[in-house]
Amino acid sequence: MTTRSTGQSWSLDIALAQGGFDALHPEGKGTLEQLGHDHTDFDKVFALVKSGAMQPKAWGAIAAQAQRRAEHHESLGFARTASDLYLRAAVMYGRAQYSIFDPVDARKANLRERCDHCVARLGELRGNTVRRVELDFEGRTIYALLHLPDRPVTGAPAVILGPGMDMIKEDYIYAAERYYTARGVVALSIEGPGQGETRVNGCTVTLDNYERAIETYAGYLAGLPEVDEHRIGMFGISMSGYWSLRALANPDTRLRAVASYEAVSGDFETIFERAQPSFKNNYLFMAGYTDEEAFDRELKQQMPLGDLVRNIERPVLLGTGEFDELTPVENAIATFEKITAPKEMRVYENEFHPLGGVAAEVFAYSAEWVRRALDGAFDTPGRDERFFVHRDGETTEGSADPRWWLGAAPANLERLRNSGAQS
């Protein structure tokens, strides 16, 4: 536990009690719908939640309702209805176990077992197109789900779906089918070091092992007959947006292109010292730290991307909210400007970190962008596309700067440009 979370957990409880989930993540429901949550389930859960401690119970209770309904339909032979309900149950059991940070807590294990059971049932009911993957990684095991098109494919493009730090591999089942496998693309939703089952089974995150895990997953995809090893990309949101940029900066990476949304790309003081205390709590757990000062010294101070992104040589798409509370937009722009590879940036007006108001658009666009990038559509040297996406449906082309800046740049952005450093 961090010093801030110990003394300020009451503030999160008040926010949940008074404003529900939206008080913590404005319009975040839109993003969770893209992660397989039915909005009616979501509303049922947060009708039961008045404090953070109540979340595992609430998520588990509503998950059980969906599971019972799935079992009913399965018993009558309605496979698609049942599999859809198993998906709803799986993502809710996943949310329930996430809120328990002790890897040996039996309650966490029980909720994980129920999540796995629901995924296994939906996989079988969908013709084994969703498959569990376990890979050896530096003496540990990392876990993923493979998502295949309904019809057999060979030499198809493939995309790694990277979860944010408070996500798990099951969160991408819905998006993988809707945006990738339905269009003939193989998808692999992953849990890197520090996440989900990977963390529970002893693999913590370090400064640079997540990007090595990405390469391990890419190598697995490259070995599948369904996949063209030269057309493997990645979609990452939040911390996976960060990790995917680190991976793409490796000159030997198998990744052909990356769509990075909501990446924590500037300083790590904002996310760990000024945002919700739960973010830092979670990352300490992911990294296996109990000593906050040691974590700050040994990991946090080393995490900013800085000039590492100058090593990127392949197409990259960056997307962020105008008011992302974890990375100020000027920091994201400064990171983008350091990249010399073919690049594109989209800033979404009045959006916060979850990008909930534009989530469906973001998931659809990034999937199509990655597919085109894997086919070489954006390989033009010097490509630099910038867009500011307005709430009223208009899009400013040629600049990602918010219009209210009136053509000026924040002092912080000018300092970043002049110093060449992140702050």
Beta strands, then each sheet from edge to edge (+ up, - down):
strand 1: 130-137
strand 2: 140-147
strand 3: 156-162
strand 4: 186-191
strand 5: 227-237
strand 6: 257-261
strand 7: 316-321
strand 8: 343-348
strand 9: 384-389
strand 10: 395-397
sheet 1: 1+ 2- 4+ 3+ 5+ 6+ 7+ 8+ 9+ 10-
end
